[in-house]
Amino acid sequence: MNQNSTQSYVSYQVVDNNPALRTHILPYLRYWPLFILSVGLSLAGAYVYLLYKQPIYKVQASLLLQDEKRGNGQNNPLKELDAYSPKKVVENELEVLHSSTLMDRVVTGLHLDSQYFRQTKYGKREIFTESPVWLLIEEAKPDLYKKPLSLSFVNAQTVQINDKTYPLNEQLKTPYGQFRVLTRQAVSSKTEPVIVQVMPQAAAVGMYLDKLKIEPTSKTSTVIHLTLEDAVPQKGEAVLNSLINEYNQAAIADKNKVAGNTLKFVENRLRMVSGELAAVEKNVEQYKSTLGITDLSEQARSFLQTANQNDTQLNQVTVQLAVLDDLQRFISTQSDKRGSTPATVGINDPVLLGQINNLSQLELERDELRQTSGDENPKLQALDKKIRNTKNNIDQNILTMKSMLTSSKEQYIAKNEKLESDIRTVPKQERALMDITRQQNIKNDLYTYLLQKREEMAVTFAAAISDSRTIDAAKSSLSPVKPVGIVIYALFGLVGLLLPTAAIAGKGALNTRVSRRGDVEGVTQVPILGEIMSKRHRDVLIVAPNNRSVIAEQIRSIRTNLHLGKGDSDESQVILFTSSISGEGKSFISLNLGASMALLKQPTVILEMDLRLPRLHQLFDIDNSVGISNYLNEEAELDDILKPVPGYPNYFIIPSGPLPPDPSELLSGPKLKQLIGELRERFRYVIIDAPPVGIVTDAQAIAPYSDATLFVVRHGVTPKDSLKVLDMLYREQRFQNMSIILNAVGSGDGYHFNNGYKNSYSYR
């Protein structure tokens, strides 16, 4: 007996040039049919998705904002009255175009709060102008927005709405509210049904604003691109064209506000001056008729001319003071009226005119910004501050000008008093006529001036146009932009790859069993002597003289490794087979390894040392009435329990015999040492099929009598936690020359020669 053998065994190693790649990819490559099936089903799903998904088209329009500094500004005849619009700011116009106010007008004008669909073999498809009817909502109830309305046409005058019949083109009172179903074209019972989805006005506005994209072509350009994506190209074109039209109408309305306020002021002044002029002319007529005056002397004519000039200047000062008073009252009392513009008739001060122009521009910018933001907007607050500062500056300039004009007026009055003193030298009648005629000339000049300004303002009011120009009207793309076929196929294909990958990875993450060689090498330092591939096979002994199967060659490779480890020694060798749990194939490997050694014409014996659940004798139908338990109990001799293996001349088996009540105690007795010693004398190889070490201690009781221990690890069966126990046993050297044999490599379902062994292990 060679109990303390120091034989070294060369572990079986597999050379792999790229182990990391193989480790990560091979577990997935084994399931390649699953990947092909998953990708195929995903691509089929993508095809079905593209069939049933309504295509989306891209609609685009281009708008140019007029820019005075770049030569695009319109000529305006009333710049003196400041009745012109300031240059557009692109950023502000983007917000105006994207405002809810304009889109609300578009939705209302095109009745976009209702969507119309037709049922096709690929699902519902939205329609627009093709709809034979349209719904005019007069009073809606909440139920109207919850589910679509199904409209089926009974005849040319009747429609069926959700299984209830109603007349067409009449006011209807339904459980969904009050509305009318108006026909766009003739309908009949053959007309295809229409599905109508009604949404609240605010929801429709929000939906189209989300679809709308507005951006300038570049930072230095005033050209704006408007883009909208919709399932119906005609509807998208109608929305953009209507939005541009509403934007232009709003711009014209803002310009007309300015011109209208100035025209109103001029007309009021004209009415007042016209009455004064008529009264003066009547006084001249009465005076001349009464006194019979037909001509004035040259002196009187000279006085009159000088007085007229002085009075004209005095009147201009008076008009300017009146305008300044009106302007001051406007600033202090009417400035809260947004969009109104003060009149500046007769004011020639460029500073004051510039401030008024600036105030008008700031007011227009505030109105445009207020349409797209709330009162808390910092930009709006900044504009309000600028407006207040501008008004304060205007007020200060008005006070300064009034002071200067008052001084001039006093000078003109003083001059008039002097002229009147000179005129007293003229006869009383002539002097009186001179006074009346002077008043007539003053009123006539003022009336002519106001008439001219009224005509100019009327021309501006009538010729108001928008400050933008449509470069390209809305036009949809010829082919859909969504969904993109190649992208959908790629996404579905990727999902088809990810699903089995995730499933396999999840299975691996939840797997507590050994599934690959790396699981063993990463936990324990026990050398791996060999590997047995996974294969379903019903033969008990696959190692035979004429058998060249892969598994048979792998067992011969293990035999060769053991032989090389033994060297040239002729001593017998005791090999102990064990595992962590039952069902790992140690009995199968030990039986076939013994057969391979017997084929070398070396006497070999295998011991069925599993005295708790023996299986080997059943495989060969060998009598188990007398066996190892009888020998250990001194009830039989070696020759009584030694049985030949059928078909193998040099191969013998010792069955377990009757099951003892205390296998551990029996194996710990002195008879086991005697048995091993006798077998060493008669056999070259003694193979012991021992119970699993993770369940009972029988294998550890046998270990001192063995020269080598082969620990079987089966893929998909051996728990990963048992490898830690194996490494502990190796480090503590509880078994002689321990090595590992990997069983069922390459598949989780390996060879299992007796399926009942795995789950029927019993103890007594």
C-alpha positions in Angstrom: 0.0 0.0 0.0 1.3 3.4 -0.9 -0.6 5.6 1.5 1.6 8.6 1.5 2.2 8.8 -2.2 4.0 11.8 -3.5 3.1 11.2 -7.1 2.4 14.4 -9.1 -0.2 14.7 -11.7 -0.1 16.9 -14.7 -3.4 18.8 -15.0 -5.2 18.8 -18.2 -5.2 22.3 -19.8 -7.0 23.7 -22.8 -5.0 26.3 -24.8 -7.1 29.3 -25.7 -5.6 32.2 -27.6 -8.5 34.5 -26.6 -10.1 33.1 -23.4 -12.0 36.3 -22.5 -13.7 36.4 -25.9 -14.7 32.8 -25.8 -15.8 33.1 -22.2 -18.3 35.9 -22.9 -19.4 34.9 -26.4 -19.7 31.1 -26.4 -22.5 31.0 -23.8 -24.6 33.0 -26.3 -23.4 31.3 -29.5 -24.9 28.0 -28.1 -28.3 29.6 -28.4 -27.9 30.9 -32.0 -31.2 29.4 -33.1 -32.9 31.4 -30.4 -31.2 34.6 -31.7 -32.2 33.9 -35.3 -35.8 33.2 -34.2 -35.9 36.3 -32.1 -34.5 38.6 -34.8 -36.7 37.1 -37.4 -39.8 37.6 -35.3 -38.7 41.2 -34.5 -38.2 42.0 -38.2 -41.6 40.6 -38.9 -43.0 42.8 -36.1 -41.2 45.8 -37.7 -42.9 45.0 -41.1 -46.3 44.7 -39.4 -45.6 47.9 -37.5 -44.8 49.8 -40.7 -47.9 48.5 -42.3 -50.2 49.7 -39.5 -48.3 52.9 -38.6 -49.8 55.9 -40.4 -47.0 57.8 -42.3 -46.1 61.3 -41.2 -45.2 64.0 -43.8 -43.1 67.1 -43.3 -44.6 70.4 -44.4 -42.4 73.5 -44.7 -42.9 77.2 -45.6 -40.5 80.2 -45.7 -41.2 83.8 -44.5 -39.1 86.9 -45.1 -39.3 89.8 -42.6 -38.9 93.2 -44.1 -35.8 95.1 -43.0 -35.5 98.8 -43.7 -31.8 98.9 -43.1 -31.3 96.3 -45.9 -33.5 98.0 -48.4 -36.6 96.0 -47.9 -38.5 98.7 -45.9 -41.6 100.1 -47.5 -41.7 103.8 -48.4 -44.0 105.8 -46.1 -45.3 109.4 -46.9 -46.0 110.2 -43.2 -42.7 109.8 -41.5 -43.2 113.4 -40.2 -46.2 112.1 -38.2 -44.3 109.0 -37.2 -47.0 106.8 -38.7 -44.7 103.9 -39.7 -43.8 100.6 -38.1 -40.3 99.9 -36.6 -38.0 97.2 -37.9 -39.0 93.7 -37.0 -36.9 91.8 -34.4 -36.5 88.2 -35.6 -36.5 86.7 -32.1 -39.7 88.5 -31.2 -41.4 87.4 -34.4 -40.5 83.8 -33.7 -42.4 84.0 -30.4 -45.4 85.8 -32.1 -45.6 83.1 -34.8 -45.5 80.4 -32.1 -48.1 82.1 -29.9 -51.3 80.5 -28.7 -53.3 83.5 -29.9 -52.4 83.0 -33.6 -52.7 79.2 -33.4 -56.1 79.5 -31.7 -57.3 81.6 -34.7 -55.9 78.9 -37.1 -57.7 76.1 -35.2 -60.9 78.0 -35.2 -60.8 78.9 -38.8 -59.9 75.4 -40.1 -62.1 73.6 -37.4 -59.0 71.6 -36.3 -60.6 70.7 -33.0 -62.1 67.7 -34.8 -60.0 64.9 -36.5 -61.6 62.7 -39.1 -60.5 59.1 -39.8 -61.4 56.2 -42.1 -61.0 52.6 -41.2 -58.7 50.7 -43.6 -57.2 47.2 -43.6 -54.2 48.6 -41.9 -56.1 50.5 -39.2 -57.4 54.0 -38.9 -56.1 56.6 -41.4 -56.7 60.3 -40.8 -58.3 62.4 -43.6 -59.0 66.1 -44.0 -60.6 67.4 -47.1 -61.6 63.9 -48.2 -64.1 63.8 -45.3 -67.7 64.0 -46.7 -68.9 65.8 -43.6 -67.6 68.1 -40.9 -68.7 68.6 -37.3 -69.7 72.1 -36.1 -69.6 72.0 -32.3 -72.1 74.4 -30.7 -72.2 73.1 -27.1 -70.0 70.2 -26.0 -70.3 67.9 -23.1 -67.4 66.0 -21.4 -68.5 62.7 -23.0 -67.8 64.2 -26.5 -64.0 64.2 -25.7 -63.8 60.8 -24.1 -64.3 58.5 -27.1 -64.5 58.9 -30.9 -67.8 59.3 -32.7 -68.6 56.7 -35.4 -70.6 58.2 -38.3 -72.3 55.8 -40.7 -74.5 57.2 -43.5 -78.0 55.7 -43.8 -79.0 57.8 -46.8 -78.5 61.3 -48.2 -80.3 63.0 -45.3 -79.6 60.7 -42.3 -76.5 59.8 -40.4 -76.0 57.2 -37.6 -73.9 58.4 -34.7 -72.8 55.6 -32.4 -75.9 53.4 -33.3 -78.3 56.4 -33.0 -79.9 58.0 -36.1 -79.9 61.8 -36.7 -80.7 64.1 -39.6 -77.9 65.8 -41.5 -77.3 69.6 -41.8 -79.6 70.2 -38.8 -79.0 71.2 -35.2 -78.6 68.0 -33.1 -79.0 67.5 -29.4 -77.2 64.3 -28.4 -75.8 62.8 -25.2 -72.5 64.3 -26.3 -73.7 67.9 -26.7 -75.2 70.1 -29.3 -73.7 70.2 -32.8 -74.4 70.0 -36.5 -73.2 67.4 -39.0 -72.7 69.4 -42.2 -72.1 67.7 -45.5 -69.2 68.8 -47.8 -70.3 66.5 -50.6 -73.2 64.3 -51.5 -73.5 61.2 -49.3 -75.4 58.0 -49.5 -75.6 54.6 -47.9 -72.5 53.6 -50.0 -70.4 56.3 -48.5 -67.7 54.9 -46.2 -68.2 55.5 -42.5 -66.2 58.3 -40.8 -64.7 58.3 -37.3 -64.5 61.7 -35.6 -62.3 62.5 -32.7 -63.2 65.7 -31.0 -60.8 67.5 -28.6 -61.0 70.7 -26.6 -59.9 73.8 -28.3 -57.0 74.3 -25.9 -55.9 70.7 -26.5 -56.0 71.2 -30.3 -54.0 74.4 -30.0 -51.4 72.8 -27.8 -51.1 69.7 -30.1 -50.4 71.8 -33.2 -48.0 74.1 -31.3 -46.0 71.0 -30.2 -45.8 70.0 -33.9 -44.8 73.4 -35.1 -41.1 74.3 -35.4 -40.0 77.8 -36.2 -36.4 78.9 -36.7 -34.4 81.4 -38.7 -32.1 80.1 -41.5 -29.1 81.8 -39.9 -28.1 84.3 -37.2 -27.7 87.1 -39.8 -30.8 86.3 -41.9 -34.4 87.5 -41.5 -35.8 84.5 -43.4 -37.8 82.2 -41.1 -38.5 78.5 -41.8 -41.8 77.1 -40.5 -42.0 73.3 -40.2 -45.0 71.1 -39.3 -45.2 67.3 -39.3 -48.6 65.8 -39.9 -50.2 62.6 -41.1 -52.3 64.5 -43.8 -50.1 66.7 -46.1 -53.1 68.9 -47.1 -53.9 69.7 -43.5 -50.4 70.6 -42.7 -50.2 73.0 -45.7 -53.5 74.6 -44.7 -52.3 75.1 -41.1 -49.0 76.8 -42.1 -50.6 79.0 -44.8 -53.4 80.0 -42.4 -50.8 80.8 -39.7 -48.9 83.0 -42.0 -52.1 84.8 -43.1 -53.1 85.4 -39.5 -49.6 86.7 -38.7 -49.8 89.2 -41.6 -53.3 90.3 -40.6 -52.2 90.9 -37.0 -49.2 93.0 -38.3 -51.5 95.1 -40.5 -53.9 95.7 -37.6 -51.1 97.0 -35.4 -50.0 99.4 -38.1 -53.6 100.6 -38.6 -53.9 101.4 -34.9 -51.1 104.0 -35.2 -52.5 105.6 -38.3 -56.1 105.5 -37.0 -55.2 107.4 -33.8 -53.4 110.1 -35.7 -56.2 110.5 -38.3 -58.7 110.8 -35.5 -56.8 113.7 -33.9 -56.4 115.5 -37.3 -60.1 115.2 -38.0 -61.1 116.6 -34.6 -58.9 119.6 -35.1 -60.3 120.1 -38.7 -63.8 120.3 -37.4 -62.9 122.9 -34.8 -60.9 125.1 -37.2 -63.5 124.8 -39.9 -66.1 126.3 -37.6 -63.8 129.1 -36.6 -62.9 129.9 -40.2 -66.6 130.1 -41.2 -67.3 132.5 -38.4 -64.4 134.8 -39.3 -65.3 134.8 -43.0 -68.9 135.8 -42.1 -67.7 138.6 -40.0 -65.6 140.0 -42.9 -68.5 139.8 -45.2 -70.8 141.6 -42.7 -68.3 144.3 -41.9 -67.5 145.2 -45.6 -71.2 145.1 -46.5 -72.2 147.3 -43.6 -69.4 149.9 -44.1 -69.2 149.6 -47.9 -65.4 149.0 -47.8 -63.9 147.7 -51.0 -60.0 148.4 -50.6 -57.4 149.5 -48.1 -54.7 152.1 -48.4 -51.1 151.2 -48.9 -50.2 152.0 -45.3 -53.0 149.9 -44.0 -51.9 147.2 -46.3 -48.3 147.4 -44.9 -49.5 147.3 -41.3 -51.8 144.4 -42.1 -49.0 142.4 -43.7 -46.7 142.9 -40.7 -49.5 142.1 -38.3 -50.4 139.0 -40.3 -46.8 137.7 -40.1 -46.6 138.4 -36.4 -50.0 136.8 -35.9 -49.0 133.8 -37.9 -46.0 133.2 -35.8 -48.1 133.8 -32.6 -50.7 131.3 -33.9 -48.0 128.7 -34.6 -46.8 129.1 -31.1 -50.3 128.8 -29.8 -50.9 125.6 -31.9 -47.6 124.2 -30.6 -48.6 125.0 -27.0 -52.0 123.4 -27.6 -50.4 120.3 -29.1 -48.0 120.1 -26.2 -50.9 120.4 -23.7 -52.7 117.6 -25.5 -49.5 115.5 -25.6 -48.9 116.2 -21.9 -52.5 115.1 -21.1 -52.0 112.0 -23.3 -48.8 111.0 -21.5 -50.4 111.5 -18.0 -53.9 110.2 -18.6 -54.1 108.0 -21.7 -50.7 106.3 -21.8 -52.2 103.1 -20.2 -54.1 102.4 -23.5 -51.7 100.1 -25.3 -51.5 100.6 -29.1 -52.6 104.2 -29.0 -50.2 106.9 -30.4 -50.2 110.6 -29.5 -50.5 113.2 -32.3 -47.4 115.3 -33.1 -49.0 117.9 -35.5 -46.9 121.1 -35.5 -44.1 119.8 -33.4 -40.7 120.2 -35.1 -38.4 119.4 -32.3 -36.3 116.4 -33.4 -35.5 115.3 -29.9 -39.1 115.2 -28.8 -40.2 113.5 -32.1 -37.4 110.9 -31.6 -38.6 110.2 -28.0 -42.3 109.8 -29.2 -41.1 107.5 -32.0 -39.1 105.5 -29.4 -42.2 105.3 -27.1 -44.4 104.1 -30.0 -41.8 101.4 -30.9 -41.5 100.3 -27.3 -45.3 100.1 -27.0 -45.6 97.9 -30.2 -42.7 95.6 -29.0 -44.5 95.2 -25.6 -47.8 94.3 -27.3 -46.1 91.7 -29.4 -44.2 90.2 -26.5 -47.3 90.3 -24.2 -49.1 88.0 -26.7 -46.5 85.2 -26.0 -45.6 85.7 -22.3 -47.0 86.7 -18.9 -46.5 89.9 -16.8 -43.7 88.2 -14.9 -41.5 87.9 -18.0 -38.2 89.8 -17.3 -38.0 91.1 -20.8 -41.6 92.5 -20.5 -40.7 94.2 -17.2 -37.6 95.7 -18.8 -39.7 97.1 -21.6 -42.2 98.6 -19.1 -39.2 100.3 -17.3 -38.0 101.7 -20.6 -41.5 103.0 -21.4 -41.7 104.7 -18.0 -38.3 106.3 -18.5 -39.2 107.5 -22.0 -42.4 109.0 -20.8 -40.6 110.9 -18.0 -38.1 112.3 -20.6 -41.0 113.3 -22.9 -42.6 115.1 -20.0 -39.4 117.0 -19.2 -39.0 118.0 -22.8 -42.6 119.2 -23.0 -42.1 121.4 -19.9 -38.9 122.9 -21.4 -40.6 123.6 -24.8 -43.7 125.1 -23.1 -41.5 127.4 -21.2 -39.7 128.5 -24.4 -42.9 128.8 -26.4 -44.6 130.8 -23.6 -41.8 133.3 -23.6 -42.0 133.6 -27.5 -45.8 134.1 -27.2 -45.3 136.9 -24.7 -42.9 138.6 -27.2 -45.4 138.2 -30.1 -48.2 139.6 -27.9 -46.0 142.6 -27.0 -45.2 143.1 -30.7 -48.9 142.9 -31.5 -49.7 145.6 -28.9 -47.2 147.9 -30.6 -48.6 147.2 -34.1 -52.1 147.9 -32.7 -50.9 151.2 -31.4 -49.6 152.0 -34.9 -52.8 150.9 -36.5 -54.7 153.3 -34.4 -53.5 155.9 -36.7 -55.4 154.3 -39.5 -59.1 155.2 -39.7 -61.3 153.2 -37.3 -63.1 151.4 -40.1 -59.9 150.3 -41.8 -58.4 149.1 -38.6 -61.4 147.0 -37.7 -61.4 145.4 -41.2 -57.7 144.7 -40.8 -58.4 142.8 -37.6 -61.1 140.7 -39.1 -59.1 139.9 -42.2 -56.1 138.9 -40.2 -58.1 136.4 -38.3 -59.5 135.0 -41.6 -56.0 134.4 -43.0 -54.8 132.7 -39.8 -57.7 130.2 -39.8 -57.4 129.6 -43.5 -53.7 128.7 -43.3 -54.3 126.4 -40.4 -57.3 124.7 -42.2 -55.2 124.1 -45.3 -52.4 122.6 -43.3 -54.7 120.1 -41.5 -56.4 119.2 -44.8 -53.1 118.2 -46.3 -52.2 116.1 -43.3 -55.5 114.3 -43.3 -55.1 113.3 -46.9 -51.6 112.0 -46.3 -52.8 110.0 -43.3 -55.7 108.5 -45.3 -53.3 107.3 -47.9 -51.1 105.6 -45.3 -54.1 104.0 -43.6 -55.4 102.6 -46.9 -52.0 101.5 -48.1 -51.0 99.6 -45.0 -49.3 96.2 -45.8 -47.5 93.6 -43.8 -43.8 93.9 -43.0 -43.3 90.3 -44.1 -43.3 88.4 -47.4 -43.9 84.8 -48.1 -41.0 83.3 -50.0 -42.3 79.7 -50.2 -45.9 78.8 -49.5 -46.4 75.7 -47.4 -45.5 72.5 -49.3 -45.3 68.9 -48.0 -42.6 66.4 -48.7 -43.3 63.8 -51.5 -42.5 60.9 -49.2 -43.2 60.3 -45.5 -40.5 61.3 -43.1 -41.8 59.1 -40.3 -41.6 56.2 -39.6 -38.2 55.7 -41.3 -38.2 52.1 -42.5 -34.5 51.3 -42.1 -34.5 52.8 -38.5 -37.6 50.8 -37.5 -36.0 47.6 -38.8 -32.8 48.4 -37.1 -34.5 49.1 -33.8 -36.7 46.0 -33.9 -33.7 44.0 -35.0 -31.7 45.4 -32.0 -34.6 44.5 -29.7 -34.6 41.0 -31.2 -30.9 40.7 -30.3 -31.3 42.2 -26.9 -34.2 40.1 -25.7 -32.5 36.7 -25.9 -29.2 38.3 -24.8 -31.0 39.7 -21.7 -32.8 36.4 -21.1 -29.5 34.4 -21.3 -27.6 37.0 -19.3 -30.4 37.0 -16.7 -30.4 33.2 -16.6 -26.7 33.2 -16.1 -26.9 35.9 -13.4 -29.5 33.8 -11.5 -27.8 30.6 -12.2 -26.2 29.0 -9.0 -24.7 26.1 -10.9 -21.4 25.7 -12.6 -21.9 26.5 -16.3 -18.3 26.9 -17.7 -14.7 26.2 -17.0 -14.1 29.8 -15.8 -16.5 29.2 -12.9 -14.2 26.5 -11.6 -10.9 28.2 -12.3 -12.0 31.5 -10.7 -12.9 29.9 -7.3 -10.4 27.0 -6.7 -6.8 26.2 -7.4 -7.4 22.5 -7.9 -6.0 21.5 -11.2 -8.3 20.3 -14.0 -7.3 16.8 -15.2 -9.8 16.6 -18.1 -13.1 17.3 -19.6 -16.0 15.1 -20.7 -18.4 16.6 -23.3 -22.1 16.6 -22.9 -24.0 13.9 -24.8 -27.1 11.9 -24.2 -26.1 8.3 -24.3 -27.8 5.2 -23.0 -24.8 2.8 -23.0 -23.3 2.2 -19.6 -19.8 1.5 -21.0 -18.8 3.6 -24.0 -15.1 2.8 -23.8 -14.8 -0.3 -25.9 -12.1 -1.7 -28.3 -13.7 -0.4 -31.4 -15.3 2.8 -30.0 -13.7 6.0 -31.1 -16.4 8.5 -30.0 -15.4 11.9 -28.6 -16.3 10.9 -25.0 -14.4 7.7 -25.2 -11.3 9.6 -26.4 -11.7 12.1 -23.6 -11.7 9.3 -21.1 -8.6 7.8 -22.7 -7.0 11.3 -22.4 -7.7 11.3 -18.6 -6.2 7.8 -18.4 -3.1 9.1 -20.2 -2.7 12.0 -17.8 -2.9 9.6 -14.9 -0.4 7.2 -16.6 2.0 10.1 -17.2 1.6 11.2 -13.6 2.5 7.7 -12.4 5.7 7.6 -14.5 7.4 4.2 -14.9 6.4 2.9 -11.5 4.9 -0.6 -11.4 3.1 -0.1 -8.1 -0.6 -0.3 -8.0 -2.6 2.9 -8.0 -5.8 3.6 -6.0 -8.0 6.3 -7.5 -10.9 7.7 -5.5 -13.9 9.2 -7.4 -16.2 11.6 -5.5 -18.2 14.8 -6.1 -20.1 17.5 -4.2 -23.7 16.2 -4.7 -25.3 13.3 -6.4 -26.1 13.3 -10.1 -22.7 14.7 -11.3 -21.7 11.6 -13.2 -18.8 10.3 -11.0 -20.0 6.7 -11.3 -20.2 6.9 -15.1 -16.7 8.4 -15.4 -15.2 6.0 -12.9 -16.7 3.0 -14.6 -15.6 4.0 -18.0 -12.1 5.0 -16.8 -11.7 1.6 -15.3 -12.8 0.0 -18.6 -10.2 2.0 -20.5 -7.5 0.8 -18.1 -8.6 -2.8 -18.5 -8.3 -2.4 -22.3 -4.6 -1.8 -21.6 -4.5 -5.4 -20.3 -4.0 -4.0 -16.8 -5.9 -5.8 -14.0 -8.5 -3.2 -12.8 -11.1 -3.4 -10.2 -13.9 -0.9 -9.4 -15.4 -0.7 -5.9 -19.0 0.2 -5.4 -18.2 2.1 -2.2 -21.5 4.0 -2.1 -23.0 2.0 0.7 -26.1 4.2 0.9 -27.4 4.3 -2.7 -25.4 1.8 -4.8 -26.1 1.7 -8.6 -23.2 0.0 -10.3 -24.3 -3.6 -9.7 -27.7 -2.8 -11.2 -26.1 -1.6 -14.5 -24.6 -5.1 -15.1 -27.3 -7.1 -13.4 -24.8 -8.4 -10.8 -25.8 -10.3 -7.7 -25.5 -7.9 -4.7 -26.3 -10.3 -2.0 -22.6 -10.5 -1.0 -20.4 -7.4 -1.3 -18.2 -4.8 0.4 -20.5 -4.6 3.5 -20.1 -8.3 4.1 -16.3 -8.1 3.8 -16.1 -5.2 6.2 -18.3 -7.1 8.6 -16.0 -10.2 8.3 -18.8 -12.2 6.7 -17.0 -12.9 3.4 -13.6 -13.1 1.8 -12.3 -11.1 -1.2 -12.9 -13.9 -3.7 -16.5 -14.1 -2.5 -17.2 -10.5 -3.4 -15.1 -10.1 -6.6 -17.2 -10.2 -9.7 -16.0 -10.0 -13.4 -17.4 -7.2 -15.6 -19.1 -8.8 -18.7 -17.1 -8.3 -21.9 -13.9 -7.0 -20.2 -11.4 -9.9 -19.3 -9.3 -7.7 -17.0 -12.1 -5.7 -15.4 -13.7 -6.7 -12.1 -16.3 -5.1 -9.9 -17.0 -5.4 -6.2 -20.6 -4.6 -5.4 -21.7 -2.8 -2.3 -23.5 -5.8 -0.8 -26.4 -5.4 1.6 -26.9 -1.8 2.8 -25.5 -1.4 6.4 -27.2 0.7 9.0 -24.0 2.6 9.7 -21.9 3.1 6.6 -19.5 5.7 8.1 -18.6 3.5 11.1 -18.2 0.5 8.9 -15.8 2.3 6.6 -13.8 3.6 9.5 -13.0 0.1 10.7 -9.7 -1.8 10.1 -11.2 -4.1 7.5 -11.1 -1.3 4.8 -7.3 -1.0 5.1 -7.0 -4.7 4.7 -9.3 -4.7 1.7 -7.3 -2.0 -0.1 -4.1 -3.8 0.7 -5.3 -7.1 -0.8 -6.5 -5.3 -3.9 -3.2 -3.5 -4.4 -1.5 -6.9 -4.5 -3.8 -8.3 -7.1 -4.7 -5.3 -9.3 -2.7 -2.6 -11.0 -5.6 -0.1 -10.8 -8.1 0.1 -8.0 -11.0 2.6 -8.6 -13.2 3.6 -5.8 -16.7 5.0 -6.5 -17.3 6.9 -3.3 -20.3 8.9 -2.1 -20.4 12.8 -2.6 -18.4 14.7 0.0 -21.0 17.4 0.2 -23.5 15.1 1.7 -21.7 12.5 3.8 -18.2 11.9 5.2 -17.7 8.4 3.7 -15.3 9.7 1.0 -13.1 11.4 3.6 -12.9 8.1 5.6 -11.7 6.4 2.4 -9.3 9.2 1.3 -6.2 8.1 3.4 -6.0 4.8 1.4 -6.1 6.4 -2.1 -3.2 7.7 -4.2 -5.3 10.2 -6.2 -8.7 11.8 -5.9 -10.7 12.8 -8.9 -13.5 15.3 -8.1 -16.2 15.3 -10.7 -17.9 18.7 -11.4 -20.8 18.6 -13.8 -21.9 21.7 -15.8 -25.4 22.7 -14.9 -25.6 20.5 -11.8 -22.7 21.3 -9.4 -23.6 24.3 -7.2 -21.1 27.1 -7.3 -20.9 27.3 -3.6 -19.6 23.7 -3.4 -16.5 24.8 -5.2 -15.5 26.8 -2.1 -15.8 23.6 -0.1 -13.7 21.8 -2.7 -11.0 24.5 -2.5 -11.0 24.2 1.3 -10.5 20.4 1.1 -7.7 21.0 -1.4 -5.9 23.6 0.8 -6.3 21.4 3.9 -5.0 18.3 1.9 -7.8 16.1 3.1 -7.5 14.1 -0.2 -4.4 12.8 -1.9 -3.4 14.5 -5.2 -6.8 16.0 -5.9 -7.8 16.9 -9.5 -11.0 17.9 -11.1 -12.8 16.3 -14.0 -15.4 18.6 -15.8 -18.4 16.6 -16.9 -21.1 17.6 -19.4 -19.0 20.4 -20.9 -20.7 22.5 -23.5 -24.3 22.1 -22.4 -26.4 22.3 -19.3 -28.1 19.0 -20.0 -25.3 16.5 -20.2 -25.2 12.7 -20.1 -27.1 11.3 -17.2 -27.0 7.5 -17.2 -29.6 7.1 -14.4 -31.9 10.0 -13.9 -33.3 8.6 -10.7 -30.0 8.8 -8.9 -30.1 12.6 -8.8 -33.2 13.1 -6.7 -33.5 9.8 -4.8 -30.5 9.7 -2.6 -31.5 8.3 0.8 -29.8 7.8 4.1 -30.2 5.4 7.0 
